[in-house]
């Protein structure tokens, strides 16, 4: 992934269009509840400020489906950025309209303009060439630093690169370094932990990682599809009946490749899907009718932790239980705790596992927490990401 970065191009005094990922969660009053993604963009923006650039920032927020909706405005992001940078970030009222164009043309060195939500135009997600050209007309250089959308071919992530010299920012550089090294040149033992609800979301990743890892740990909702494939009853647990053959094939493939495939040996089950439901721990093959598996049990936690003890590279994607409910969060939390305390390169692949690590206050003890759930999954699968492919090669 030898792509040019902001370091490899002369930026001094230039007008630079930066695609960031400011898709942050907000409450009903539009207060930002987690500013992680904004903080992740700061190193690139500060570097551009040091080089006296005129900076035009762009991002999407939520899914406004091509029309202006006040609750998806990036105004709160402009305020948060101004606070974090100590610089007034100018807010445009539109994306490629009169206001944005005028403010972009008047930018002085060291000034920052944030465009409105690019997804207020349906042309953005259609990667419309005319819309891409309009975005490009506001700058001389394109910097992509939105790893979270790198797996999408949209106007502001790939289309614009047809009209401007395109390089990556520091965040994308960091993502590619950690994920790339883990996949192509891991220090061993290399362990992957995959959780989440469905096998179908992770087929490609499981398939690709079986070629590379020493141990594959499977937890979360998808473990029950494997149990069912082994011929055991899973009660009301989440289970993809159309993926049983696939689960069998994956177990067989792991065996052929000499990969240790670990499934939970016990599971914490509940009567119904609610926080205070009655619960108990049973062996993986003894889930009674009418009960549902919501977390890995104590024995599984112990076995998984022992396996991680000597690991040198660990990738984790997807929670191991229903961590939103306190009584079913133990598996996910204890594994996060373990990863924070081993001498290894630890990588969390975005999404829910990143949220779980943050909730446990452990993100600073993990080597790398990816900002892109979908993008990191596709990268681990070995797919080419359009937002990266569009950048210039070194």
C-alpha positions in Angstrom: 0.0 0.0 0.0 2.7 2.5 -1.0 0.5 5.5 -1.5 1.7 9.1 -1.3 0.9 11.0 1.9 0.8 14.7 2.7 4.5 14.4 3.4 5.3 13.5 -0.2 3.8 16.6 -1.9 4.6 20.3 -1.8 1.6 21.8 0.1 3.1 25.2 1.2 0.4 27.9 0.8 -1.8 25.6 -1.4 -5.5 25.3 -1.2 -6.2 21.7 0.0 -9.5 19.8 0.0 -9.5 17.3 2.9 -12.1 14.5 3.1 -12.5 13.7 6.8 -14.8 11.3 8.6 -16.8 13.5 10.9 -19.7 11.0 11.1 -20.0 11.3 14.9 -22.8 10.3 17.2 -25.0 13.1 18.5 -27.9 13.3 21.0 -31.4 14.7 20.1 -30.1 18.3 20.8 -27.2 17.8 18.4 -24.6 17.6 21.1 -21.7 15.4 20.0 -21.5 12.4 22.4 -18.2 11.0 21.1 -15.6 13.2 19.4 -13.1 10.4 18.6 -13.3 10.7 14.9 -12.8 14.5 15.0 -9.8 14.1 17.3 -8.4 11.5 14.8 -8.4 14.1 12.0 -6.4 16.7 14.0 -2.8 15.6 13.1 -3.5 16.0 9.4 -5.3 19.4 9.8 -2.5 20.7 12.1 0.2 19.6 9.6 -1.7 21.6 6.8 -1.9 24.6 9.1 1.8 24.4 9.8 2.3 24.5 6.0 0.2 27.7 5.7 -2.4 25.9 3.6 -5.9 27.2 2.9 -8.0 24.3 4.0 -11.4 23.1 2.8 -12.8 20.2 4.9 -15.6 17.9 3.8 -17.5 15.0 5.5 -20.8 13.2 5.6 -22.9 12.7 8.7 -25.5 10.0 8.9 -27.8 9.1 6.0 -29.7 12.2 4.9 -30.4 10.5 1.5 -29.6 13.4 -0.7 -31.6 16.2 0.9 -30.9 18.9 3.5 -32.0 17.9 7.0 -31.1 20.1 9.9 -30.3 17.2 12.2 -27.6 16.1 9.8 -25.9 19.5 9.6 -22.1 19.6 10.3 -22.5 22.8 12.3 -21.8 21.1 15.7 -18.7 19.6 14.2 -17.4 23.1 13.1 -17.9 24.3 16.7 -16.1 21.2 18.2 -13.2 21.6 15.7 -12.8 25.3 16.5 -12.6 24.4 20.2 -10.0 21.6 19.6 -7.8 23.5 17.2 -8.1 26.9 18.9 -8.8 28.3 15.4 -12.2 29.6 14.1 -13.5 27.1 11.6 -15.7 28.9 9.0 -18.9 27.0 8.2 -20.4 26.9 4.7 -24.2 27.0 4.4 -24.0 24.5 1.4 -21.6 22.1 -0.3 -21.1 23.3 -3.9 -23.4 26.3 -3.8 -22.8 30.0 -3.8 -21.9 30.2 -0.1 -19.3 27.4 -0.2 -17.7 28.6 -3.5 -17.5 32.2 -2.2 -16.0 31.3 1.1 -13.6 28.8 -0.5 -12.4 31.5 -2.9 -11.8 34.0 -0.1 -9.8 31.6 2.1 -6.5 33.0 3.4 -3.5 30.9 4.4 -4.1 29.2 7.7 -7.9 29.5 7.4 -10.3 26.5 7.5 -13.6 26.1 5.9 -16.0 23.2 6.6 -18.5 22.4 3.9 -22.0 21.2 4.7 -22.7 17.5 4.7 -21.7 16.1 1.3 -24.6 13.6 1.5 -27.1 16.4 1.2 -26.5 15.8 -2.5 -27.5 12.4 -3.9 -24.7 12.9 -6.5 -22.2 12.2 -3.7 -23.0 8.6 -3.2 -23.6 8.1 -7.0 -20.0 9.3 -7.5 -21.3 11.7 -10.1 -18.4 13.2 -12.2 -20.0 16.7 -12.4 -20.4 16.8 -8.6 -16.8 15.6 -8.2 -15.6 18.3 -10.5 -17.5 21.0 -8.6 -15.8 19.8 -5.3 -12.4 19.7 -7.0 -12.9 23.3 -8.3 -12.5 24.6 -4.8 -8.9 23.4 -4.3 -5.5 22.5 -5.8 -4.8 19.2 -3.9 -7.0 16.5 -2.5 -6.2 14.7 0.8 -8.2 11.7 1.8 -8.2 11.1 5.5 -11.5 9.3 5.9 -10.7 5.7 6.4 -14.2 5.0 7.6 -15.5 5.6 4.1 -12.5 4.3 2.1 -14.5 1.2 1.0 -17.1 3.5 -0.8 -16.6 4.9 -4.2 -18.2 8.3 -3.7 -17.5 11.7 -5.2 -15.7 13.1 -2.2 -13.7 9.9 -1.6 -12.7 8.8 -5.1 -14.4 10.9 -7.8 -12.5 14.1 -6.8 -9.2 12.3 -7.2 -9.7 12.3 -11.0 -9.4 16.0 -11.1 -6.7 16.8 -8.4 -3.4 15.3 -7.2 -4.5 12.9 -4.5 -2.6 11.8 -1.3 -3.5 10.3 2.0 -3.6 12.1 5.4 -1.9 10.7 8.5 -5.0 8.8 9.7 -5.3 6.7 6.6 -1.5 6.2 6.6 -1.7 4.9 10.1 -4.6 2.6 9.4 -2.8 1.1 6.4 0.4 0.6 8.4 -1.2 -1.3 11.3 -3.8 -3.3 9.3 -1.3 -3.9 6.5 1.5 -5.2 8.7 -0.9 -7.4 10.7 -2.2 -9.0 7.5 1.0 -9.2 5.5 3.8 -9.5 8.0 2.5 -10.3 11.5 4.6 -11.2 14.4 3.5 -14.7 15.6 1.6 -16.2 17.2 -1.1 -14.3 15.3 -4.6 -14.5 16.8 -7.8 -13.2 15.4 -10.9 -12.8 17.5 -14.2 -12.5 15.6 -17.5 -11.7 17.2 -20.7 -9.9 16.3 -24.1 -11.3 15.4 -23.8 -12.9 12.0 -21.5 -15.3 10.2 -22.7 -13.8 6.9 -21.1 -10.4 7.7 -17.8 -12.0 8.3 -17.5 -14.9 5.7 -14.9 -13.2 3.6 -12.8 -12.2 6.7 -12.9 -15.6 8.3 -12.0 -17.2 4.9 -9.1 -14.8 4.4 -7.8 -15.0 8.0 -7.8 -18.8 8.1 -5.0 -18.4 5.5 -2.9 -16.2 7.8 -3.6 -16.7 11.6 -2.3 -19.3 14.0 -5.5 -19.2 16.1 -9.0 -18.0 15.3 -11.4 -17.3 18.2 -15.1 -17.1 17.4 -17.6 -15.6 19.8 -20.7 -13.4 19.8 -23.9 -14.4 18.1 -22.2 -16.2 15.2 -20.9 -18.9 17.5 -24.4 -20.4 17.7 -24.5 -21.0 13.9 -21.3 -23.1 14.4 -22.8 -25.0 17.3 -25.9 -25.7 15.2 -23.6 -26.9 12.4 -22.0 -29.3 14.9 -25.5 -30.8 15.5 -26.3 -29.1 18.8 -29.5 -27.3 19.8 -29.2 -23.6 20.4 -32.6 -22.7 21.8 -33.7 -19.2 20.7 -30.1 -18.0 20.1 -29.4 -16.1 16.9 -28.6 -18.7 14.2 -28.3 -18.5 10.5 -29.8 -21.8 9.2 -28.7 -21.1 5.7 -25.1 -20.8 6.8 -24.7 -24.2 8.5 -22.8 -25.8 5.5 -20.6 -22.8 5.3 -19.7 -23.1 9.0 -18.8 -26.7 8.5 -16.6 -25.8 5.5 -14.8 -23.2 7.6 -14.2 -25.6 10.4 -12.8 -28.1 7.9 -10.6 -25.5 6.2 -9.2 -24.4 9.6 -8.3 -28.0 10.4 -6.6 -28.6 7.0 -4.6 -25.4 7.4 -3.5 -26.3 11.0 -5.3 -23.3 12.4 -6.6 -23.6 16.0 -10.3 -22.7 15.8 -11.7 -21.9 19.2 -15.4 -21.7 20.0 -16.9 -20.9 23.4 -17.1 -24.0 25.7 -19.9 -22.4 27.8 -22.4 -19.7 27.3 -24.4 -17.2 29.4 -28.0 -17.5 28.4 -31.1 -15.4 29.1 -34.8 -15.9 29.0 -35.6 -12.8 26.9 -33.9 -10.0 25.2 -33.8 -7.4 28.0 -31.3 -6.0 30.4 -32.7 -7.6 33.6 -33.7 -11.0 32.2 -33.2 -14.2 34.2 -29.8 -15.7 33.2 -27.5 -18.6 33.8 -24.4 -20.2 32.4 -24.6 -23.6 30.6 -22.2 -25.7 28.5 -22.2 -24.8 24.8 -24.0 -28.0 23.9 -26.7 -27.8 26.6 -28.7 -24.7 25.7 -32.3 -25.4 26.8 -35.3 -24.7 24.6 -36.7 -21.2 25.0 -33.4 -19.7 26.2 -31.0 -17.5 24.2 -27.2 -17.2 24.3 -26.1 -13.6 25.1 -22.4 -13.9 26.2 -19.5 -16.3 26.5 -19.3 -18.0 29.9 -16.5 -18.0 32.6 -14.7 -21.1 31.2 -14.6 -19.6 27.7 -13.3 -16.3 29.1 -10.5 -18.3 30.9 -9.6 -20.3 27.8 -9.6 -17.3 25.4 -7.4 -15.3 27.9 -4.9 -18.2 28.1 -4.7 -18.3 24.3 -4.0 -14.6 24.2 -1.3 -14.7 26.8 1.5 -15.5 24.4 0.1 -13.9 21.3 2.3 -11.3 19.5 -0.3 -9.9 17.0 -4.1 -9.8 17.7 -6.9 -8.5 15.5 -10.3 -8.2 17.1 -13.5 -7.4 15.3 -17.0 -7.7 16.8 -18.1 -8.0 20.5 -18.3 -11.4 22.2 -21.7 -10.8 23.7 -24.6 -8.4 24.1 -22.2 -5.9 25.7 -24.9 -3.1 25.8 -26.5 -5.0 28.7 -24.3 -5.0 31.8 -25.0 -8.6 32.7 -23.9 -9.8 29.3 -20.9 -7.5 28.9 -18.4 -9.6 30.9 -16.9 -11.6 28.0 -16.3 -8.6 25.8 -14.9 -6.5 28.8 -12.6 -9.2 30.1 -11.1 -9.9 26.7 -10.6 -6.1 26.1 -8.9 -5.9 29.5 -6.7 -8.8 28.5 -5.7 -7.2 25.2 -4.8 -4.0 27.1 -2.3 -5.9 29.2 -0.4 -8.2 26.9 2.9 -7.6 25.2 1.6 -7.7 21.6 0.5 -5.5 18.7 -3.3 -5.3 19.3 -5.7 -4.0 16.7 -9.4 -3.4 17.1 -11.3 -3.3 13.8 -13.7 -0.4 14.4 -17.4 -0.6 15.0 -18.9 -2.2 18.1 -15.6 -3.7 19.4 -14.1 -0.2 19.3 -17.1 1.1 21.2 -16.7 -1.6 23.8 -13.0 -0.8 24.3 -13.8 2.9 24.7 -16.7 2.1 27.1 -14.2 0.1 29.2 -11.7 3.1 29.1 -9.0 1.0 27.5 -8.5 2.5 24.1 -5.2 4.1 25.1 -3.8 0.7 26.0 -4.5 -0.8 22.6 -1.9 -0.4 19.8 -4.4 0.7 17.2 -8.2 1.2 17.3 -9.4 1.5 13.7 -11.8 4.3 12.8 -13.5 2.2 10.1 -15.6 -0.8 10.8 -16.7 -1.8 7.3 -13.5 -0.5 5.7 -11.3 -2.5 8.1 -13.3 -5.6 7.5 -13.0 -5.3 3.7 -9.3 -4.5 4.1 -8.8 -7.7 6.2 -10.6 -9.6 3.5 -8.0 -8.5 1.0 -10.4 -6.4 -1.0 -9.2 -3.2 -2.7 -10.6 -0.1 -1.1 -11.7 2.5 -3.8 -10.8 5.5 -1.5 -7.2 4.2 -1.2 -6.8 2.9 -4.8 -7.7 6.5 -6.1 -4.6 8.0 -4.4 -1.3 8.5 -6.1 1.4 5.8 -5.8 4.7 6.7 -4.2 
